[in-house]
Amino acid sequence: LKTGANPISEYYDKITIMYAEIEGFTAVASLMEAVGAVEMLNEIFALFDRLVKKHDMYNVETVGDVFMAASGHDGSQDHAQRAFRTACDMIDQIRSFNYPDQVVAALGTPHPLLRVGLHVGPTLAGLVGAKGLP
């Protein structure tokens, strides 16, 4: 992109994309001190990074309270199973994080809840836009 060339997209016939979102985190963040919300999100996503590495996946992107990872881009055949194991570990281990009392009182849950989705099949991957390139 720096040289002005068009970015090249790559097509994958069989790949798994995993999305994980912390349910209601916007409401949670409004009930916490900003520093505490950012620190908790950082700790959760650091855990997710370790789990992605453990299951040989690739961390694609993190935006807000959404985490995205992929497997199968390397040609592996067990990509869906690895993503599923990663998702199960994420759902299980997020319970180790405890919300502050004011969040528990308002939401009625002691720890973050996670929504996870998996796409298994063909995918077109590529880099779009040039904002933020050095």
Secondary structure, DSSP 8 states (H G I E B T S, - for coil): -TTS-----EEEEEEEEEEEEETTHHHHHHHS-HHHHHHHHHHHHHHHHHHHHHTT-EEEEEETTEEEEEESTT--S-HHHHHHHHHHHHHHHGGG----HHHHHHHS-SS--EEEEEEEEEEEE-----TT--
